[in-house]
Amino acid sequence: MENMLKKAQEAKKIIANLKDNVRNDILNKMAENLIKNKDSILNANKIDIKNAQDSLSNAMLERLKLDSKKIDSMAKSLNEIADLKSPIGRILDGFENYKGLKIQKVSVPIGIIAVIYESRPNVTSDTSALCFKSGNVCILKGGKESINSNKAILEILHKSLESYNIPKAAISFVDSRDSMESLLKEYKYIDLVIPRGGENLIKFVTTNSTIPVIKHDKGVCHLYIHKYCDKKKALNIAINAKSSKPAVCNSIETILIHEDSNILAELIETLKKNNIKIKACKNLADRFNLDIAVESDFYNEYGDNILNLKIVKNTNEAIEHIQKYGSSHSDSIITEDYSVAQRFLNEVDSACVYVNASTRFSDGGEFGFGAEIGISTSKIHARGPMGIESLTTYKYQIYGDGQIRE
């Protein structure tokens, strides 16, 4: 591992100083080569699907599975990232001090970023492209369930780098499960660790890492239906936010309904028609013959077409529930009351807070970032969908003319 990290360190200097047009040409070449080599990626993915058939849920298998359309989407993301304005070398602030020193705050790459993730092979290409565009070297640690898909994608990315005489170490890959703990101790080489995946993975990384961590934790997202809601909006958003892709982290897990809302019966009927299993607070369960939700259910990220349903007395109770059980990911309110909407936006302490919209928009592509390295639920440095700007830090560049401090 140390040899790999030393090569990554050497590559860091090259990647950070590439001209942006060269960086963009390489990203577009990567996209082109993904399309050209679809068959090799799909064949590798079939092996992963076969190996994981008995160990993963249907929702997780769906995240693992690739097809021609998904590879086209992966390539499109790389093209979009290439088209973004460079985040490096931007003057974020500038001023002159009392001695006449001209001080500029300038954006720079973070350096070497380790990304640890599970299941989805598209993370390999998205993360590689985002790190590369922002002048960073990445070290990828994918899950064992997607090992063949990840290696096939990585081989294509490496060939694209080599065609421009860029070292493969710019995108490094660790495939040994035993090496994760030792990787997390390599603070001499690695500047940042980003884990994205299940609760156990996040806990392991944050507990064992000696390197700064930006968590991409589970998505326990909420939809609060206020008494002054537009019924059509509420029903459409509820179905989209839960059932369009129930396995993803921006899918809702709980709907909170104001006790004075007149939407309850229609909402339950609509959820059932869309094959959503409902777990409800006791009074709702008794009234509508539903399964009872126990307290632990409200902390749960189901990753499936299962939803908690709870009546709340007012907006205070809704916000308190979200603060207690949520994961600071994405939460939404459906209301036509402007003051209530503004209060929800201000008081719900999550990375993404919505009014009259689905939480499914919490995504780098939807935010115009081309892709995302994940959805950060941390508060320090980066929050929400992390695009290329979130993968930079800054330094101060100071111009003097012989000044000395007295």
N, C-alpha and C positions, 0 to 999 in steps of 0.2 A: 504493500500500500504506500509506503513512504516514497518508493520510486515513482509511482503514479502521481503522488502529490507534488514531488519535485518537478516533474514534467509540466504539471498544471501551473506551477509557480512560474516556470519559464514562459509558458504560453500566455500568461496574464499580461506580461509586458507587451507582447505582440498584439493581442486582441484590443487592449486599451488604446493603442495608438494607430489602429487601422483607420484609414479614411472612410468616411461614411458611405461614399458611393461604392467602394469596394465591399464593404460590409453588406450593402443592399444587393449587389450583384451575387454575392455568395448565398444570401437568403433566397433569392429568386431561383438560383441554381438548385438549391435544396428542394424547393417546391417542385420544380420541373422533374427532378430525379425521383421524388416520391411518386409522381404520376407514372413515370416510365417503369417503375419497379413495383407496381401494384401487386402483381402476382406473387412476388417473393414475400411481401408483407402479409398478404392474405393467407398464403400457405403456412407461414409461421404462426399466424393467429389461429388457424384451424387446429394446430397442435396444442396451443394453449387452451382453447375452448374444450377440446377433448380431455385434456389432463385435469381441467377444473370442473368438469361436468358434475361430479358427485360431491364436490366440496364447497361450491359457491351457490348462493341463492340465485333465483332467476333474475332478480334485479341486478345483482353483481355480475352475472354472466352477460347481461345486456351491456353493461359498462365496458366489459372486456372485449366484446365482439366488435370486429371491424368489417366493413364492407366497402365496395367501390366508392359509394357516396361519402362515407366518413373519411376516406383517404383524400378524396377531392377537397373536402372541408379542411383537412389538415394542411394541404398544400395552399389553399386559399388564405388560411391564417398566416402562413409564412409570407405570402405576397403582401398581405395587409400590413404586417409588421415591418417589412422592408419599406413600405410607403410612408411610414410614420416619420415625423421629424425627429432627428437625433436628440436624445436627452442629455448628451455629453457636451461639456464645454459651455453650457448656458450660464450667463451672468444672472444670478438670482437676486443679487443686491450689490450696490456699490456706494461708497461714501468716502469722505476725506476726514481724517482726524485733526486734532488741534495742531499737530506738528507738520501737517501737509502730506502725510502718508496717504496714498490712494489705495483703498482697500476694496477688493472685489470678492464676492462670495460666488464660487464657480462650481457647477455640478460635475462630478467625476464618478466613474464606476466604483462599485463596492469592492470588487476584487475577485475572490473565489467563493462561489455560492454552492453549497450542497443542498440538493432537493431530494427529499425522501417521500415516496408516494406509492400508492397501491392501485392495482387493477387497470386503469385506463391508459392504453398505449399512446393515445394522442398527446398525453402529458409530456412524453419524451420529445416529440418534435416542437410542441408549443414552448416548453421550458427552455430547450436549447436555443430556439430562435430569439426569445425574449432576452435571455442572458447575453447572447451574442450581439444583438442589436444595441444593448446598453453597455457594451464593452467589458462584460464579465466572462470569466471562465466558469463553467458549471460542472459539478460532479453529481451525477444522477444515480439514485438508488431506487430502482423500481421493485415492485412486488414479484415474488416468485411465480405467481399465477400468470404474469404477462411477460415472462423472461424471453421467450422466443420472439414475440412480437417486438419487444423493445430492442433486442439485438438486431433484428432485421432493419428496423428504422434507423438505429444508430449507425449501422454499416453504410447506409445510403448517405447519411449526414456526413460521415467521415470521408467518404469518397468525394463529396462536394467540397469539403475543406481542402483535401489534398490536391484537387484540381487547381486550386489557387495558391498552393504551397503554404497553406496554413496548418500548423501542427494539430493532429487529432486530439491532443491533450486539451484543446480548447473545450471539447465536450467529452468528459470522462465518464465512465460507467462502472459502478460497483455492483456485482451480482451475487456476492456471498452474504448470506444472512448473518453469519458469524462476525462479519467485519463491521456491522453497523455500530456496535458499541465502541469499537476502537476508532472508527471514523469520527464519532462525536467528541473524541478527545483531542483531535488534531488542530487545536487552536493556533498552532504556529503557522499553519498553512491556510486554513479555511476561515473566512471572515464572517460567514453567516450560514445558518441552517434553516431551511424552510421545510417543515413536515406537513404533508397534506394526506389525510386518510382517516381511518377510524379512531375511536377514542383511545384504544390501547396503544396505537402507534404514537399518537400525540403525547400521551402520558409518558411512554418510554423515552421519547426524544427529549422532552422538557426535563425529565428527571436525570438523565444521564449525560446531557450535553455540557461541555465546558466552553462551548461557542455560543454567541448570541443567537437566539431563536425567535423567528416570527411564526406564530402558530396559525395554522389553517385548520381550525377545529371543526367539530361536527356542526351541522346546521339544524338547530332546533328553532325553526322559523314559525311565526304566528301571523294569523289574519284576524283582525278585530273588526267585527261588523257593528257599527254604531247604530243607535236607534234612528238617526236621520240619514239613512243610507239610500242610495239608488238600488232598488232590488235587482234589476237586470245586471248592473255592474257587479254587485256582490256575488250573484250566482255564477256569472261567467268567470270572475277572478278566482273564486273558490275552487272551481273545477280545474282551471288552468294551473293554479298554484300547487295543487296536490297531484293531479293525475296525468299532466302532460309528460312528466318524467319523474316519477316518485322516488327513484334511487339517487337523485342528485341532491347536493347540499342546500340548494336554494328552494327546494320544495317545502311547503308548509307541513307542520306536524300537528298543529292545534288551531282550531277556530274558536275564538271567543265571541260570544253574542250578547249584546246589550239586552237586558231582561225586558225592555219595552219595545224591542224590535218586533215587527210583524212578519218576519221572514222565516221563522224557525221551521215550521212544518214543510214549507216548500224547499228549504235548504236541505233538510234531511232526505226528502224524497229525491231531490236532484243528486245528492251524493250517492244514494243507493243505486239510482239508475246508471251511474257511472262506475259501478262496482267498487266503490270505496267502502271499506269496512270501518264502521264507526264505533269508537269507545267514548262513552259519554259520562259526565258527572251524574251522580245518583238520581237527582230529580228528573233529569232528561231521560236517563235510562229507564226509569219506572214509567214515565209518560209515553215513551215511544218504543218500548220493548227493545232496548239497545243493550249492548255489553257495557258493563260498568268500568270506567277508567279508574285505576288505582293511582296513588300519587306518583309512583315511579314512572308511570306512562307519560307524564307530562315532561319528564326529563329526556324522553326517548327520541332518538332519531331512527325512525322505522326503516327508511330506505325501501318502502313498499307502499301499496295503496291502502294504507291504514291511517286513520285520522282521529285525534281527540277533539271532543266537542264540549264546551263549557259555557254556562250562563254566567254573566257578570252583572253586578248591580249598576256599575257606572264606569266611566273612563279611568278613574283612579284605580279601581280594582283590576281593570285590564292591564294597565301599565305595571302595576305591582306584580301581577302574574308573569308578565313577560320578563321583568327584571329578575324574578326568582327562578324561573324555569328555563328561560331562553339561553342561547349560547352567544349572544351579541353578534349574530350574523345578519339576518334580514327579517324585518317585520313590517306589516302593512295595516293601514286602517281604511275602511270604506265608510265615508261620511260626506254629506253635503254641507256640514257645519264648518265654516272656515276656522273659527276660533278653536274648535276641538281638534281639527286637523293640525293646526300650528302647534298646539300643545303636545300632541302625539309626536310630531317631528322633533320638538325641542327636548322632550323628557325621556323618550325611549333611547336608551344608550346602546344602540347597535350600529354596526358598520354601515348598513344600508337601511333607511327608513322611508317607507312609501306612503303616499296618499292615493287611493283609488287606482291602484295598479298591482299587478302580480309580482310577488317576490322572485319569480323566475327570471326577472331581468338582471339579477345580481350576477353578472357575467362579464368578463373582460371584453368579449366580442360585442356584446350589446352596449357596453359603455364606450365603444369606439377604440378599444386598445388593441384590436387585432386578435388577441387572446389574453389569457391571464396566467400567471404562475400559480394562482390559487386565490381564494377569498380569505384575506387575513382577518382573524377575529382578535388580533392583538391591538393594542392602542398606541404602542411606541413605534415610530418610524413610518409604518405603512398600515392602512386599514381598508377593508373591503377588497374589491378586485385589484390585484397588483399587476400593473402593466410595466412598461419599460421605465417610466419615471420613478416608480417605487423601487427600482433596482439600482438607483444611484444614491450617492451621498454628496457631500460637498467639501470643499476646502477653501481657505482664504488665500488669495494671491495679493501680495502687497508690493506696491511700487514706491520706492523712496528715492531721495536725491541727497544722500549723505546724512540723514537724520540720525541723531543719537538720543537715547533717553537720559534725562537728567535725574 
